[in-house]
């Protein structure tokens, strides 16, 4: 089980949804190139509020997340996402329980 995940809540500007999705995919490529995530990232969009997106993905360690957060390419990619949003809340989380 992966214990560490990044998760972002994103409220995207009107008319910029496709741009946001493309920029998120580009960021995923950057993360892969810098050897970051330990698995596949996921982007989901609210069915009742199409401007609301969440992204999440597993990481090997907090050190890997810290390295990503100081990587200039990764930060430029995250900044590109932020510029397409009216609200952005990326963060780092750990698994504390699972069900099922």
Backbone atoms as SQL, in Angstrom:
CREATE TABLE atoms (id INTEGER PRIMARY KEY, chain TEXT, resi INTEGER, resn TEXT, atom TEXT, x REAL, y REAL, z REAL);
INSERT INTO atoms VALUES
  (1, 'A', 1, 'UNK', 'N', 0.838, -1.182, 0.000),
  (2, 'A', 1, 'UNK', 'CA', 0.000, 0.000, 0.000),
  (3, 'A', 1, 'UNK', 'C', 0.882, 1.243, 0.000),
  (4, 'A', 2, 'UNK', 'N', 0.565, 2.203, -0.870),
  (5, 'A', 2, 'UNK', 'CA', 1.246, 3.492, -0.838),
  (6, 'A', 2, 'UNK', 'C', 0.672, 4.306, 0.298),
  (7, 'A', 3, 'UNK', 'N', 1.537, 4.947, 1.046),
  (8, 'A', 3, 'UNK', 'CA', 1.091, 5.751, 2.175),
  (9, 'A', 3, 'UNK', 'C', 0.970, 7.235, 1.850),
  (10, 'A', 4, 'UNK', 'N', 1.693, 7.702, 0.833),
  (11, 'A', 4, 'UNK', 'CA', 1.780, 9.132, 0.544),
  (12, 'A', 4, 'UNK', 'C', 1.115, 9.447, -0.799),
  (13, 'A', 5, 'UNK', 'N', 0.259, 10.447, -0.793),
  (14, 'A', 5, 'UNK', 'CA', -0.427, 10.904, -2.004),
  (15, 'A', 5, 'UNK', 'C', -0.355, 12.424, -2.083),
  (16, 'A', 6, 'UNK', 'N', -0.303, 12.931, -3.302),
  (17, 'A', 6, 'UNK', 'CA', -0.596, 14.339, -3.499),
  (18, 'A', 6, 'UNK', 'C', -2.042, 14.415, -3.959),
  (19, 'A', 7, 'UNK', 'N', -2.720, 15.464, -3.529),
  (20, 'A', 7, 'UNK', 'CA', -4.112, 15.677, -3.899),
  (21, 'A', 7, 'UNK', 'C', -4.306, 17.165, -4.115),
  (22, 'A', 8, 'UNK', 'N', -4.944, 17.508, -5.206),
  (23, 'A', 8, 'UNK', 'CA', -5.236, 18.912, -5.473),
  (24, 'A', 8, 'UNK', 'C', -6.713, 19.109, -5.744),
  (25, 'A', 9, 'UNK', 'N', -7.249, 20.195, -5.209),
  (26, 'A', 9, 'UNK', 'CA', -8.611, 20.631, -5.525),
  (27, 'A', 9, 'UNK', 'C', -8.457, 21.874, -6.385),
  (28, 'A', 10, 'UNK', 'N', -9.113, 21.869, -7.536),
  (29, 'A', 10, 'UNK', 'CA', -8.935, 22.917, -8.527),
  (30, 'A', 10, 'UNK', 'C', -10.291, 23.444, -8.998),
  (31, 'A', 11, 'UNK', 'N', -10.520, 24.731, -8.901),
  (32, 'A', 11, 'UNK', 'CA', -11.708, 25.353, -9.483),
  (33, 'A', 11, 'UNK', 'C', -11.223, 26.123, -10.702),
  (34, 'A', 12, 'UNK', 'N', -11.582, 25.607, -11.880),
  (35, 'A', 12, 'UNK', 'CA', -11.037, 26.095, -13.142),
  (36, 'A', 12, 'UNK', 'C', -11.873, 27.260, -13.678),
  (37, 'A', 13, 'UNK', 'N', -11.178, 28.214, -14.274),
  (38, 'A', 13, 'UNK', 'CA', -11.855, 29.374, -14.872),
  (39, 'A', 13, 'UNK', 'C', -12.808, 28.926, -15.979),
  (40, 'A', 14, 'UNK', 'N', -13.899, 29.675, -16.140),
  (41, 'A', 14, 'UNK', 'CA', -14.874, 29.394, -17.198),
  (42, 'A', 14, 'UNK', 'C', -14.184, 29.341, -18.558),
  (43, 'A', 15, 'UNK', 'N', -14.532, 28.346, -19.343),
  (44, 'A', 15, 'UNK', 'CA', -14.004, 28.208, -20.686),
  (45, 'A', 15, 'UNK', 'C', -12.585, 27.681, -20.771),
  (46, 'A', 16, 'UNK', 'N', -11.990, 27.320, -19.644),
  (47, 'A', 16, 'UNK', 'CA', -10.595, 26.877, -19.634),
  (48, 'A', 16, 'UNK', 'C', -10.445, 25.399, -19.259),
  (49, 'A', 17, 'UNK', 'N', -11.542, 24.662, -19.221),
  (50, 'A', 17, 'UNK', 'CA', -11.498, 23.263, -18.792),
  (51, 'A', 17, 'UNK', 'C', -10.574, 22.415, -19.662),
  (52, 'A', 18, 'UNK', 'N', -10.682, 22.540, -20.976),
  (53, 'A', 18, 'UNK', 'CA', -9.833, 21.749, -21.872),
  (54, 'A', 18, 'UNK', 'C', -8.367, 22.126, -21.708),
  (55, 'A', 19, 'UNK', 'N', -8.087, 23.415, -21.539),
  (56, 'A', 19, 'UNK', 'CA', -6.709, 23.864, -21.312),
  (57, 'A', 19, 'UNK', 'C', -6.160, 23.285, -20.014),
  (58, 'A', 20, 'UNK', 'N', -7.006, 23.253, -18.986),
  (59, 'A', 20, 'UNK', 'CA', -6.589, 22.711, -17.701),
  (60, 'A', 20, 'UNK', 'C', -6.257, 21.226, -17.824),
  (61, 'A', 21, 'UNK', 'N', -7.122, 20.474, -18.481),
  (62, 'A', 21, 'UNK', 'CA', -6.885, 19.034, -18.652),
  (63, 'A', 21, 'UNK', 'C', -5.572, 18.808, -19.399),
  (64, 'A', 22, 'UNK', 'N', -5.328, 19.565, -20.450),
  (65, 'A', 22, 'UNK', 'CA', -4.081, 19.430, -21.217),
  (66, 'A', 22, 'UNK', 'C', -2.873, 19.774, -20.350),
  (67, 'A', 23, 'UNK', 'N', -2.970, 20.839, -19.557),
  (68, 'A', 23, 'UNK', 'CA', -1.857, 21.236, -18.683),
  (69, 'A', 23, 'UNK', 'C', -1.619, 20.201, -17.595),
  (70, 'A', 24, 'UNK', 'N', -2.691, 19.588, -17.089),
  (71, 'A', 24, 'UNK', 'CA', -2.541, 18.548, -16.071),
  (72, 'A', 24, 'UNK', 'C', -1.818, 17.331, -16.657),
  (73, 'A', 25, 'UNK', 'N', -2.177, 16.939, -17.867),
  (74, 'A', 25, 'UNK', 'CA', -1.493, 15.824, -18.522),
  (75, 'A', 25, 'UNK', 'C', -0.016, 16.154, -18.736),
  (76, 'A', 26, 'UNK', 'N', 0.263, 17.391, -19.120),
  (77, 'A', 26, 'UNK', 'CA', 1.653, 17.830, -19.301),
  (78, 'A', 26, 'UNK', 'C', 2.417, 17.749, -17.980),
  (79, 'A', 27, 'UNK', 'N', 1.777, 18.155, -16.896),
  (80, 'A', 27, 'UNK', 'CA', 2.411, 18.061, -15.580),
  (81, 'A', 27, 'UNK', 'C', 2.702, 16.607, -15.229),
  (82, 'A', 28, 'UNK', 'N', 1.780, 15.711, -15.558),
  (83, 'A', 28, 'UNK', 'CA', 2.021, 14.289, -15.322),
  (84, 'A', 28, 'UNK', 'C', 3.258, 13.803, -16.059),
  (85, 'A', 29, 'UNK', 'N', 3.461, 14.271, -17.277),
  (86, 'A', 29, 'UNK', 'CA', 4.657, 13.907, -18.035),
  (87, 'A', 29, 'UNK', 'C', 5.913, 14.449, -17.366),
  (88, 'A', 30, 'UNK', 'N', 5.823, 15.657, -16.826),
  (89, 'A', 30, 'UNK', 'CA', 6.960, 16.233, -16.101),
  (90, 'A', 30, 'UNK', 'C', 7.268, 15.387, -14.871),
  (91, 'A', 31, 'UNK', 'N', 6.239, 15.043, -14.105),
  (92, 'A', 31, 'UNK', 'CA', 6.449, 14.213, -12.917),
  (93, 'A', 31, 'UNK', 'C', 7.133, 12.898, -13.284),
  (94, 'A', 32, 'UNK', 'N', 6.678, 12.261, -14.358),
  (95, 'A', 32, 'UNK', 'CA', 7.282, 11.001, -14.792),
  (96, 'A', 32, 'UNK', 'C', 8.745, 11.214, -15.176),
  (97, 'A', 33, 'UNK', 'N', 9.035, 12.304, -15.888),
  (98, 'A', 33, 'UNK', 'CA', 10.399, 12.588, -16.344),
  (99, 'A', 33, 'UNK', 'C', 11.356, 12.823, -15.178),
  (100, 'A', 34, 'UNK', 'N', 10.862, 13.395, -14.080),
  (101, 'A', 34, 'UNK', 'CA', 11.747, 13.651, -12.943),
  (102, 'A', 34, 'UNK', 'C', 11.770, 12.476, -11.965),
  (103, 'A', 35, 'UNK', 'N', 11.092, 11.383, -12.329),
  (104, 'A', 35, 'UNK', 'CA', 11.132, 10.179, -11.510),
  (105, 'A', 35, 'UNK', 'C', 10.322, 10.275, -10.237),
  (106, 'A', 36, 'UNK', 'N', 9.232, 11.009, -10.276),
  (107, 'A', 36, 'UNK', 'CA', 8.464, 11.287, -9.076),
  (108, 'A', 36, 'UNK', 'C', 7.481, 10.241, -8.622),
  (109, 'A', 37, 'UNK', 'N', 6.318, 10.174, -9.242),
  (110, 'A', 37, 'UNK', 'CA', 5.246, 9.352, -8.672),
  (111, 'A', 37, 'UNK', 'C', 5.545, 7.863, -8.750),
  (112, 'A', 38, 'UNK', 'N', 4.928, 7.128, -7.836),
  (113, 'A', 38, 'UNK', 'CA', 5.123, 5.676, -7.812),
  (114, 'A', 38, 'UNK', 'C', 4.015, 4.943, -8.543),
  (115, 'A', 39, 'UNK', 'N', 3.081, 5.673, -9.106),
  (116, 'A', 39, 'UNK', 'CA', 1.962, 5.069, -9.829),
  (117, 'A', 39, 'UNK', 'C', 1.276, 6.112, -10.679),
  (118, 'A', 40, 'UNK', 'N', 0.125, 5.749, -11.167),
  (119, 'A', 40, 'UNK', 'CA', -0.630, 6.584, -12.095),
  (120, 'A', 40, 'UNK', 'C', -1.379, 7.691, -11.356),
  (121, 'A', 41, 'UNK', 'N', -1.284, 8.912, -11.882),
  (122, 'A', 41, 'UNK', 'CA', -2.069, 10.010, -11.363),
  (123, 'A', 41, 'UNK', 'C', -3.468, 9.978, -11.958),
  (124, 'A', 42, 'UNK', 'N', -4.410, 10.596, -11.256),
  (125, 'A', 42, 'UNK', 'CA', -5.801, 10.604, -11.700),
  (126, 'A', 42, 'UNK', 'C', -6.356, 12.013, -11.578),
  (127, 'A', 43, 'UNK', 'N', -7.099, 12.423, -12.607),
  (128, 'A', 43, 'UNK', 'CA', -7.806, 13.702, -12.595),
  (129, 'A', 43, 'UNK', 'C', -9.282, 13.401, -12.727),
  (130, 'A', 44, 'UNK', 'N', -10.096, 13.917, -11.794),
  (131, 'A', 44, 'UNK', 'CA', -11.537, 13.726, -11.856),
  (132, 'A', 44, 'UNK', 'C', -12.224, 15.092, -11.886),
  (133, 'A', 45, 'UNK', 'N', -13.391, 15.116, -12.534),
  (134, 'A', 45, 'UNK', 'CA', -14.181, 16.341, -12.686),
  (135, 'A', 45, 'UNK', 'C', -15.563, 16.094, -12.098),
  (136, 'A', 46, 'UNK', 'N', -16.064, 17.043, -11.360),
  (137, 'A', 46, 'UNK', 'CA', -17.393, 16.935, -10.772),
  (138, 'A', 46, 'UNK', 'C', -18.457, 16.853, -11.866),
  (139, 'A', 47, 'UNK', 'N', -19.425, 15.975, -11.693),
  (140, 'A', 47, 'UNK', 'CA', -20.524, 15.872, -12.652),
  (141, 'A', 47, 'UNK', 'C', -21.583, 16.947, -12.407),
  (142, 'A', 48, 'UNK', 'N', -21.633, 17.500, -11.200),
  (143, 'A', 48, 'UNK', 'CA', -22.628, 18.535, -10.903),
  (144, 'A', 48, 'UNK', 'C', -22.047, 19.950, -10.966),
  (145, 'A', 49, 'UNK', 'N', -20.723, 20.054, -10.948),
  (146, 'A', 49, 'UNK', 'CA', -20.043, 21.351, -10.989),
  (147, 'A', 49, 'UNK', 'C', -18.811, 21.190, -11.877),
  (148, 'A', 50, 'UNK', 'N', -18.963, 21.328, -13.197),
  (149, 'A', 50, 'UNK', 'CA', -17.879, 21.023, -14.139),
  (150, 'A', 50, 'UNK', 'C', -16.608, 21.850, -13.968),
  (151, 'A', 51, 'UNK', 'N', -16.668, 22.935, -13.212),
  (152, 'A', 51, 'UNK', 'CA', -15.465, 23.732, -12.967),
  (153, 'A', 51, 'UNK', 'C', -14.590, 23.136, -11.862),
  (154, 'A', 52, 'UNK', 'N', -15.127, 22.157, -11.129),
  (155, 'A', 52, 'UNK', 'CA', -14.416, 21.578, -9.993),
  (156, 'A', 52, 'UNK', 'C', -13.718, 20.277, -10.384),
  (157, 'A', 53, 'UNK', 'N', -12.409, 20.257, -10.195),
  (158, 'A', 53, 'UNK', 'CA', -11.584, 19.085, -10.483),
  (159, 'A', 53, 'UNK', 'C', -10.809, 18.696, -9.230),
  (160, 'A', 54, 'UNK', 'N', -10.514, 17.413, -9.117),
  (161, 'A', 54, 'UNK', 'CA', -9.593, 16.904, -8.108),
  (162, 'A', 54, 'UNK', 'C', -8.560, 16.049, -8.819),
  (163, 'A', 55, 'UNK', 'N', -7.326, 16.153, -8.373),
  (164, 'A', 55, 'UNK', 'CA', -6.273, 15.289, -8.911),
  (165, 'A', 55, 'UNK', 'C', -5.569, 14.621, -7.733),
  (166, 'A', 56, 'UNK', 'N', -5.132, 13.394, -7.960),
  (167, 'A', 56, 'UNK', 'CA', -4.410, 12.689, -6.899),
  (168, 'A', 56, 'UNK', 'C', -3.505, 11.635, -7.509),
  (169, 'A', 57, 'UNK', 'N', -2.488, 11.292, -6.744),
  (170, 'A', 57, 'UNK', 'CA', -1.568, 10.265, -7.202),
  (171, 'A', 57, 'UNK', 'C', -0.635, 9.826, -6.089),
  (172, 'A', 58, 'UNK', 'N', -0.162, 8.579, -6.172),
  (173, 'A', 58, 'UNK', 'CA', 0.713, 8.014, -5.142),
  (174, 'A', 58, 'UNK', 'C', 2.180, 8.398, -5.353),
  (175, 'A', 59, 'UNK', 'N', 2.885, 8.523, -4.256),
  (176, 'A', 59, 'UNK', 'CA', 4.320, 8.808, -4.270),
  (177, 'A', 59, 'UNK', 'C', 5.025, 7.821, -3.346),
  (178, 'A', 60, 'UNK', 'N', 6.290, 7.561, -3.620),
  (179, 'A', 60, 'UNK', 'CA', 7.056, 6.605, -2.812),
  (180, 'A', 60, 'UNK', 'C', 7.309, 7.112, -1.402),
  (181, 'A', 61, 'UNK', 'N', 7.552, 8.425, -1.271),
  (182, 'A', 61, 'UNK', 'CA', 7.937, 8.950, 0.042),
  (183, 'A', 61, 'UNK', 'C', 7.691, 10.457, 0.108),
  (184, 'A', 62, 'UNK', 'N', 7.717, 10.968, 1.328),
  (185, 'A', 62, 'UNK', 'CA', 7.634, 12.417, 1.513),
  (186, 'A', 62, 'UNK', 'C', 8.852, 13.106, 0.901),
  (187, 'A', 63, 'UNK', 'N', 10.004, 12.425, 0.930),
  (188, 'A', 63, 'UNK', 'CA', 11.206, 12.992, 0.308),
  (189, 'A', 63, 'UNK', 'C', 11.014, 13.195, -1.190),
  (190, 'A', 64, 'UNK', 'N', 10.356, 12.230, -1.862),
  (191, 'A', 64, 'UNK', 'CA', 10.091, 12.374, -3.296),
  (192, 'A', 64, 'UNK', 'C', 9.155, 13.546, -3.564),
  (193, 'A', 65, 'UNK', 'N', 8.161, 13.733, -2.721),
  (194, 'A', 65, 'UNK', 'CA', 7.253, 14.871, -2.874),
  (195, 'A', 65, 'UNK', 'C', 8.015, 16.176, -2.640),
  (196, 'A', 66, 'UNK', 'N', 8.868, 16.200, -1.621),
  (197, 'A', 66, 'UNK', 'CA', 9.655, 17.401, -1.342),
  (198, 'A', 66, 'UNK', 'C', 10.571, 17.730, -2.524),
  (199, 'A', 67, 'UNK', 'N', 11.167, 16.710, -3.133),
  (200, 'A', 67, 'UNK', 'CA', 12.032, 16.930, -4.297),
  (201, 'A', 67, 'UNK', 'C', 11.219, 17.499, -5.457),
  (202, 'A', 68, 'UNK', 'N', 10.027, 16.978, -5.660),
  (203, 'A', 68, 'UNK', 'CA', 9.163, 17.499, -6.724),
  (204, 'A', 68, 'UNK', 'C', 8.814, 18.954, -6.454),
  (205, 'A', 69, 'UNK', 'N', 8.532, 19.287, -5.214),
  (206, 'A', 69, 'UNK', 'CA', 8.114, 20.648, -4.869),
  (207, 'A', 69, 'UNK', 'C', 9.247, 21.670, -5.041),
  (208, 'A', 70, 'UNK', 'N', 10.488, 21.207, -5.111),
  (209, 'A', 70, 'UNK', 'CA', 11.604, 22.119, -5.331),
  (210, 'A', 70, 'UNK', 'C', 12.133, 22.044, -6.763),
  (211, 'A', 71, 'UNK', 'N', 11.566, 21.161, -7.580),
  (212, 'A', 71, 'UNK', 'CA', 12.011, 21.010, -8.962),
  (213, 'A', 71, 'UNK', 'C', 11.434, 22.149, -9.812),
  (214, 'A', 72, 'UNK', 'N', 12.297, 22.918, -10.504),
  (215, 'A', 72, 'UNK', 'CA', 11.795, 24.051, -11.288),
  (216, 'A', 72, 'UNK', 'C', 10.801, 23.663, -12.380),
  (217, 'A', 73, 'UNK', 'N', 11.021, 22.535, -13.060),
  (218, 'A', 73, 'UNK', 'CA', 10.076, 22.113, -14.111),
  (219, 'A', 73, 'UNK', 'C', 8.719, 21.774, -13.509),
  (220, 'A', 74, 'UNK', 'N', 8.723, 21.049, -12.395),
  (221, 'A', 74, 'UNK', 'CA', 7.465, 20.683, -11.744),
  (222, 'A', 74, 'UNK', 'C', 6.735, 21.937, -11.249),
  (223, 'A', 75, 'UNK', 'N', 7.465, 22.863, -10.662),
  (224, 'A', 75, 'UNK', 'CA', 6.834, 24.076, -10.159),
  (225, 'A', 75, 'UNK', 'C', 6.258, 24.924, -11.282),
  (226, 'A', 76, 'UNK', 'N', 6.938, 24.961, -12.430),
  (227, 'A', 76, 'UNK', 'CA', 6.397, 25.691, -13.587),
  (228, 'A', 76, 'UNK', 'C', 5.103, 25.043, -14.069),
  (229, 'A', 77, 'UNK', 'N', 5.056, 23.713, -14.063),
  (230, 'A', 77, 'UNK', 'CA', 3.837, 23.010, -14.460),
  (231, 'A', 77, 'UNK', 'C', 2.687, 23.259, -13.503),
  (232, 'A', 78, 'UNK', 'N', 2.986, 23.265, -12.217),
  (233, 'A', 78, 'UNK', 'CA', 1.953, 23.547, -11.217),
  (234, 'A', 78, 'UNK', 'C', 1.479, 24.991, -11.351),
  (235, 'A', 79, 'UNK', 'N', 2.398, 25.899, -11.602),
  (236, 'A', 79, 'UNK', 'CA', 2.020, 27.305, -11.782),
  (237, 'A', 79, 'UNK', 'C', 1.099, 27.473, -12.989),
  (238, 'A', 80, 'UNK', 'N', 1.369, 26.725, -14.040),
  (239, 'A', 80, 'UNK', 'CA', 0.511, 26.780, -15.229),
  (240, 'A', 80, 'UNK', 'C', -0.916, 26.354, -14.870),
  (241, 'A', 81, 'UNK', 'N', -1.045, 25.313, -14.045),
  (242, 'A', 81, 'UNK', 'CA', -2.374, 24.893, -13.591),
  (243, 'A', 81, 'UNK', 'C', -3.030, 26.005, -12.779),
  (244, 'A', 82, 'UNK', 'N', -2.285, 26.576, -11.854),
  (245, 'A', 82, 'UNK', 'CA', -2.832, 27.635, -10.994),
  (246, 'A', 82, 'UNK', 'C', -3.374, 28.806, -11.822),
  (247, 'A', 83, 'UNK', 'N', -2.667, 29.135, -12.896),
  (248, 'A', 83, 'UNK', 'CA', -3.081, 30.266, -13.725),
  (249, 'A', 83, 'UNK', 'C', -4.397, 30.001, -14.455),
  (250, 'A', 84, 'UNK', 'N', -4.768, 28.745, -14.603),
  (251, 'A', 84, 'UNK', 'CA', -6.025, 28.377, -15.255),
  (252, 'A', 84, 'UNK', 'C', -7.181, 28.267, -14.259),
  (253, 'A', 85, 'UNK', 'N', -6.890, 28.559, -13.002),
  (254, 'A', 85, 'UNK', 'CA', -7.871, 28.365, -11.935),
  (255, 'A', 85, 'UNK', 'C', -8.219, 29.668, -11.230),
  (256, 'A', 86, 'UNK', 'N', -9.408, 29.681, -10.642),
  (257, 'A', 86, 'UNK', 'CA', -9.784, 30.763, -9.742),
  (258, 'A', 86, 'UNK', 'C', -9.456, 30.374, -8.304),
  (259, 'A', 87, 'UNK', 'N', -9.272, 29.076, -8.089),
  (260, 'A', 87, 'UNK', 'CA', -8.937, 28.550, -6.771),
  (261, 'A', 87, 'UNK', 'C', -8.144, 27.265, -6.956),
  (262, 'A', 88, 'UNK', 'N', -7.059, 27.118, -6.191),
  (263, 'A', 88, 'UNK', 'CA', -6.228, 25.921, -6.295),
  (264, 'A', 88, 'UNK', 'C', -5.685, 25.563, -4.919),
  (265, 'A', 89, 'UNK', 'N', -5.831, 24.285, -4.538),
  (266, 'A', 89, 'UNK', 'CA', -5.372, 23.826, -3.229),
  (267, 'A', 89, 'UNK', 'C', -4.654, 22.494, -3.348),
  (268, 'A', 90, 'UNK', 'N', -3.397, 22.490, -3.821),
  (269, 'A', 90, 'UNK', 'CA', -2.647, 21.236, -3.836),
  (270, 'A', 90, 'UNK', 'C', -2.093, 20.936, -2.448),
  (271, 'A', 91, 'UNK', 'N', -1.935, 19.656, -2.134),
  (272, 'A', 91, 'UNK', 'CA', -1.393, 19.271, -0.840),
  (273, 'A', 91, 'UNK', 'C', -0.852, 17.859, -0.847),
  (274, 'A', 92, 'UNK', 'N', -0.267, 17.476, 0.279),
  (275, 'A', 92, 'UNK', 'CA', 0.304, 16.149, 0.464),
  (276, 'A', 92, 'UNK', 'C', -0.428, 15.477, 1.613),
  (277, 'A', 93, 'UNK', 'N', -0.792, 14.218, 1.420),
  (278, 'A', 93, 'UNK', 'CA', -1.596, 13.490, 2.399),
  (279, 'A', 93, 'UNK', 'C', -1.030, 12.091, 2.607),
  (280, 'A', 94, 'UNK', 'N', -1.358, 11.517, 3.751),
  (281, 'A', 94, 'UNK', 'CA', -0.969, 10.132, 4.015),
  (282, 'A', 94, 'UNK', 'C', -2.214, 9.302, 4.285),
  (283, 'A', 95, 'UNK', 'N', -2.157, 8.045, 3.925),
  (284, 'A', 95, 'UNK', 'CA', -3.265, 7.128, 4.156),
  (285, 'A', 95, 'UNK', 'C', -3.311, 6.800, 5.649),
  (286, 'A', 96, 'UNK', 'N', -4.498, 6.899, 6.233),
  (287, 'A', 96, 'UNK', 'CA', -4.662, 6.568, 7.646),
  (288, 'A', 96, 'UNK', 'C', -5.632, 5.411, 7.845),
  (289, 'A', 97, 'UNK', 'N', -6.427, 5.081, 6.828),
  (290, 'A', 97, 'UNK', 'CA', -7.367, 3.959, 6.924),
  (291, 'A', 97, 'UNK', 'C', -7.857, 3.604, 5.535),
  (292, 'A', 98, 'UNK', 'N', -8.273, 2.363, 5.378),
  (293, 'A', 98, 'UNK', 'CA', -8.900, 1.893, 4.150),
  (294, 'A', 98, 'UNK', 'C', -10.089, 1.016, 4.522),
  (295, 'A', 99, 'UNK', 'N', -11.078, 0.997, 3.673),
  (296, 'A', 99, 'UNK', 'CA', -12.258, 0.172, 3.901),
  (297, 'A', 99, 'UNK', 'C', -12.464, -0.756, 2.711),
  (298, 'A', 100, 'UNK', 'N', -13.160, -1.827, 2.955),
  (299, 'A', 100, 'UNK', 'CA', -13.493, -2.739, 1.860),
  (300, 'A', 100, 'UNK', 'C', -12.480, -3.754, 1.698);
